[in-house]
Amino acid sequence: MDNAQIHHAKVFKGRRDELVAVGVHLFFLPSRSPELNRIERLWRSVKYGDMPVRAYTTANALHAAIDQAMTRRAAELAPTTTHLLKTA
């Protein structure tokens, strides 16, 4: 996580144990280090590579385009997070 204010909110902190219970492990990144946040690079690839259309006529069309792009990119994300669990 990128240390955004919402990530430190009481309501979010109260849910951390629930997330761990279902296998979600959270890691905070150093401040001002977007290069360490894989999602930033992924979103850039999706935005400029997988979604060349800049305007969608409906919210459903936008949702479908995002879903298709993220499905294509899912394989890239999976192996990048497993090493974090081994070091925790």
Protein Blocks (a to p, Z undefined) as FASTA:
>chain_A
ZZiaklmgmklmmmmmmmmmnopacddddehilklmmklmmmmmmmmmmmmbfbdfbfkl
mmmmmmmmmmmmmmmmmmmmmmmmmmZZ
